[in-house]
Every structure is written in structure tokens, then in C-alpha cells.
């Protein structure tokens, strides 16, 4: 196209953001909704310039999530009898703390990955012995070597621990005395309230980890936007925005609802680090995830796009007092910008945009 001085073209400006097209002609504008209906006429649009930049163009998508605590699971105990005490919902139990009392006797939380499946006594060997000894030392009952052997020194430490806990001092540890979990737990639900008769192997509590996370049930057809290690933004109740990292993406899709409400989702857990998130559980949040990234491309603000009468898209290149229309091919959108190519555009050029 030949060059013409500023103001010499009849320009039709296209505002992509929000689905609104603005037609600029001779310094005046007429706004049209996406369907073509006139929304506003005679509105004066002042023009300014923006810079053509090169870099990564990132598009994002917002999905719904909930603020909660990680790794919900049931707690079983080998104890049998009437439940005489349980913690409140939302309570945190740490190593050495009481998960519940059965027939007046405490069931103690200790840390470890192996379940309590037998009575531990002198002469026993195994990983469960090692994790018991590790807990005894962490709770202040020393004088033993942490290994896989239940020795006389282990027995002495157990007896001191049992005495302090108000248990029968036997030097052996029964299935109903200890529950092993990976770490501290937060009580989500009491499944065996006070007065309930429980039997060995019956779930008594539902617990979760104490670390705050965001859980998203992501539509299965969108699972490509959730990649482990990816950075996301989370809008909390009240409007505060914090950064998060995708910690885990489930490899199993689940079906929820029925009929027209049925959908298939994959679970996504997002770690929030040390961000302040308050104490609300199951609170709704909005998660902004990266849906597309175009690397090392030229881009302009979306409001720089023009719609020439000939069709397609163009931008108005501004070089001093001279303005010229340049036809461009558009690509990805993201962050209020649009990828452009062709037309001889270069990084650092200036293009016309409506002034804010």
C-alpha cells in the first residue's frame, strides 16, 4: 500500500478483547457487538502507538477449583471397643498425639509409611520396627539404636513411653496402640463418634495432610493444559491472587453426574507454598492455567488490529508523521496481545492503537 499521512485512511479498528469490534473512520468511532448490532455511535477515539515486540506469547484459561488440604484418606485402627473420645473436625494431630480413645485408651499417631499390622516385641525385625524406634527417639525416648531389630533397649524405651501415655506397661506395642501416617494430619470427618462400638479394621476418622492445596476437577478434554511443575495463578475468596505450582495430575479419569450433567474429569492438585490462604476448607477459587505458549513470535496489542475493506487484518505502522497500513496474518492470542506475521514487521516498530 502507498504511504499516506496520518489521518488519511478510512480505518476500521477491531477490538478483539471482550468480543467487541470498533470501527474508526475519520477520528470518530462506531462500536458493534459481536453479532453486529450497533452499541454506541459518535464516540471520539484518540489514537496513540504501541511497540511491536518479540517473545513468548502465552494464552491462559480459568478453571474452577477448591481450596482444601491434600491427600484425604481413612484411618483404621486395630483397637476394639467403645469410642470414648474423638478430636474435633478440623483439628490437627501431630506425632505422639492422640487420634482417638477406645475404651479409655489412647490411639497414638506416629510417622511412617508401613502400617501397624502386628504386635511388636523383642526379637522382631523389619521396617515397622525401624519406624517405631525412629518415632520413640523423636519423642524423647532415647538409649536405643534405630535399626530394624526390636532389642532390649527398644523394650525399655517402649515401657517408658507406655507409662507416660497411661497405657499398660508391657514392653510390646499392639495394633490398637499406634497408627502410622506419613506426617501430621488434619481431621476431616469423624466416622466413629463417642459411644460408637468399633471393631478392629473399622475406619474411625477421615484425615488429610496439613498442607494447603487447591484441587481442580478438570474436564478430561482439557487435561493437556495441566502439566506437573507448571506455574499457575489462584484467585482466593476475597480477590487476593497467589502463585501456585501443579503438583500432581491424576492419570485416571473419573465420571461424575448423570444424564446431561455427566462429565469426565481428571484430578489436579496445586501446591501453594507459603502463601497466606486463611482457614476456609472447600472454599471455591479460580485457577488461571497456561493453555498455549507460542515461543519467540512478533506480537502487538489486540487493539492494534484493523479490518480493511479488502478483508483480513492489518495494522497501522507509524513512522514519524507517516502512517501506512500493513496487511498481517494473525496467530495465537494471549495476555491482551496477538501474534502477527508478514507485512515486513520488525521488533521495535510502532503501530497505531486507540488511546485508553
Secondary structure, 3 states (H helix, E strand, C coil): CCCEECCCCCCCECCCHHHCEEEEECCEEEEECCCCCEEEEEEECCEEEEECEEEEEEEEEEEEEEEEECCCEEEECCCCEEEEEECCCCCEECCCCEEEEECCEEEEEEECCCCCCCCECCCCECHHHHHHHHHHHHCCCCCCCCCCECCHHHHHHHHHHHHHHCCCCCCCECCCCEEEECCCEEEEEECCCCCCEECCCCEEEEEECCCEEEEEEEEHHHHHHCCCCCEEEEECCCCCEEEEEEEEEEEEEEEECCHHHCEEEEEEEEECCCCCCCCCCCEEEEEEEEEEEEEEEEEEEHHHCECCCCCCEEEEEEECCEEEEEEEEEEEEECCEEEEECCCCCCCCEEEEECC
